[in-house]
Amino acid sequence: MMQAANSNSGVDTGATNDFITVFVADTMFGLAIDRVHDVFIPAGVTPVPLAPPEIVGLLNLRGRVVTALCLRRRLGLPDREEESQKMAIGLEQGGETFALVVDGVGEVLKLGADTHEPVPINLDSRWRNLSLGVHRLDGRLLVILDVDALLAFGTQRDVAGAA
């Protein structure tokens, strides 16, 4: 999906990709903007008995029943201590809509191949199979998440170290 860097270092618009940034704990993650349909505040989440731990429940998004998935739990991180405002990203996979619950939503970044690197070997082992690579941005690391792998939680529950 990423194209090779050219000598213009991102001047050519064909060499860039757009990502929406989301925050979980102190880490900044990126999601391909073409996979994102909505950004909203999740409300009225109904728990689903016997669902995997990363499924927080079902919610209504403009008349559609949406499965809400906690990115913290999917990444193997503990739940937040405080119950402050959460945000959600609406994603579609195979005709089904999902709400990815995150701590916060940042901005849309247009990034070129010049800042892209493969998944580092020292990246948290629980995240390696869920990542497409990283971008180094002014002293911060943006971990690009693989939406398909994130939403394959039914077949890859062991990826996040669920116990």
C-alpha positions as CSV (number, residue, x, y, z in Angstrom):
1,M,0.0,0.0,0.0
2,M,2.9,2.4,0.8
3,Q,4.7,3.6,-2.3
4,A,8.4,4.0,-2.5
5,A,9.8,7.4,-1.6
6,N,10.9,9.5,-4.4
7,S,13.5,12.2,-4.6
8,N,10.8,14.9,-4.0
9,S,10.2,13.5,-0.4
10,G,6.5,13.6,-0.4
11,V,5.9,16.5,-2.9
12,D,4.3,14.1,-5.3
13,T,0.7,13.6,-3.9
14,G,0.7,10.0,-5.1
15,A,3.4,9.2,-2.5
16,T,1.3,10.1,0.5
17,N,-1.4,8.4,2.6
18,D,-3.9,10.0,4.9
19,F,-4.3,8.7,8.5
20,I,-6.5,9.7,11.3
21,T,-4.7,9.7,14.6
22,V,-6.2,8.1,17.7
23,F,-4.8,7.9,21.2
24,V,-4.8,5.0,23.6
25,A,-2.9,5.6,26.9
26,D,0.2,7.5,25.9
27,T,0.5,6.0,22.4
28,M,-0.6,7.6,19.1
29,F,-2.0,5.2,16.5
30,G,-2.9,5.8,12.9
31,L,-5.8,4.4,11.0
32,A,-6.1,4.7,7.2
33,I,-8.6,7.5,6.6
34,D,-10.2,5.5,3.7
35,R,-11.4,2.9,6.3
36,V,-13.0,5.5,8.6
37,H,-16.7,6.4,8.2
38,D,-17.5,8.2,11.4
39,V,-16.0,9.8,14.5
40,F,-18.5,10.1,17.4
41,I,-19.0,9.8,21.1
42,P,-20.3,6.3,22.0
43,A,-23.5,6.3,24.0
44,G,-26.0,3.7,25.1
45,V,-23.7,0.8,24.8
46,T,-25.6,-2.5,25.6
47,P,-23.3,-5.3,26.9
48,V,-23.3,-8.6,25.1
49,P,-23.2,-11.7,27.4
50,L,-20.4,-14.2,26.7
51,A,-18.7,-11.9,24.1
52,P,-14.9,-11.7,23.9
53,P,-13.5,-9.2,26.4
54,E,-12.6,-6.7,23.6
55,I,-16.3,-6.4,22.7
56,V,-17.8,-3.7,25.0
57,G,-21.3,-4.2,23.5
58,L,-23.7,-3.0,20.9
59,L,-24.8,0.6,20.1
60,N,-27.1,2.4,17.8
61,L,-25.4,4.5,15.1
62,R,-27.9,6.4,13.0
63,G,-30.3,3.4,13.1
64,R,-27.7,0.7,12.6
65,V,-26.7,-1.8,15.2
66,V,-22.9,-1.5,15.6
67,T,-20.5,-3.7,17.5
68,A,-18.4,-1.6,19.8
69,L,-14.8,-2.8,20.2
70,C,-12.4,-1.5,22.8
71,L,-9.0,-0.7,21.3
72,R,-7.4,-0.7,24.7
73,R,-8.5,-4.3,25.3
74,R,-7.7,-5.3,21.7
75,L,-4.1,-4.1,22.2
76,G,-3.8,-5.9,25.6
77,L,-3.8,-2.8,27.7
78,P,-5.6,-2.3,31.0
79,D,-8.9,-0.5,31.1
80,R,-8.8,3.2,32.0
81,E,-8.9,4.1,35.7
82,E,-11.2,7.1,35.3
83,E,-14.4,7.2,33.3
84,S,-13.7,10.3,31.3
85,Q,-15.1,10.9,27.8
86,K,-14.3,8.3,25.2
87,M,-14.4,8.6,21.5
88,A,-15.2,6.1,18.8
89,I,-14.2,5.6,15.2
90,G,-16.8,4.0,12.8
91,L,-15.2,1.3,10.6
92,E,-16.7,-1.1,8.1
93,Q,-15.5,-4.6,7.5
94,G,-17.3,-7.1,5.3
95,G,-20.6,-5.1,5.2
96,E,-20.7,-4.9,9.0
97,T,-20.1,-1.6,10.9
98,F,-17.8,-1.5,14.0
99,A,-17.2,1.2,16.6
100,L,-13.6,1.3,17.7
101,V,-13.6,2.9,21.2
102,V,-10.4,5.0,21.8
103,D,-9.3,7.4,24.5
104,G,-9.1,10.3,22.1
105,V,-9.0,11.3,18.4
106,G,-6.4,13.6,17.0
107,E,-6.0,15.0,13.5
108,V,-5.7,13.8,10.0
109,L,-2.1,13.5,8.8
110,K,-0.9,13.3,5.2
111,L,2.3,11.2,5.4
112,G,4.7,10.2,2.8
113,A,6.9,7.1,2.4
114,D,9.9,9.1,3.6
115,T,8.8,8.8,7.3
116,H,7.5,5.2,7.0
117,E,9.4,2.3,8.6
118,P,8.5,-1.4,8.9
119,V,7.3,-2.6,12.3
120,P,10.2,-2.3,14.7
121,I,11.4,-5.5,16.4
122,N,11.1,-3.7,19.8
123,L,7.4,-2.8,19.3
124,D,5.2,-4.4,21.9
125,S,4.8,-8.1,20.9
126,R,1.0,-7.8,21.4
127,W,0.9,-5.1,18.7
128,R,3.2,-6.5,16.0
129,N,0.5,-8.6,14.2
130,L,-1.9,-5.6,14.4
131,S,0.5,-3.1,12.8
132,L,1.4,-2.2,9.3
133,G,4.5,-0.1,10.3
134,V,5.3,3.1,11.9
135,H,6.0,6.8,11.1
136,R,8.5,8.8,13.1
137,L,7.1,12.3,13.6
138,D,9.0,15.0,15.5
139,G,10.1,12.8,18.4
140,R,6.8,10.8,18.4
141,L,6.1,7.4,17.0
142,L,2.8,6.9,15.1
143,V,1.9,3.2,15.0
144,I,-0.2,2.4,11.9
145,L,-2.8,-0.2,12.7
146,D,-4.0,-2.8,10.3
147,V,-7.8,-2.4,10.4
148,D,-8.4,-5.9,8.9
149,A,-6.3,-7.5,11.7
150,L,-7.9,-5.4,14.4
151,L,-11.4,-6.6,13.3
152,A,-10.4,-10.2,13.0
153,F,-10.7,-10.6,16.8
154,G,-12.8,-13.7,16.6
155,T,-10.0,-15.7,14.9
156,Q,-7.0,-14.0,16.5
157,R,-7.9,-13.5,20.2
158,D,-4.5,-14.6,21.3
159,V,-2.8,-11.7,19.5
160,A,-3.7,-9.3,22.3
161,G,-2.7,-11.8,24.9
162,A,-6.2,-12.4,26.1
163,A,-6.1,-14.7,29.1
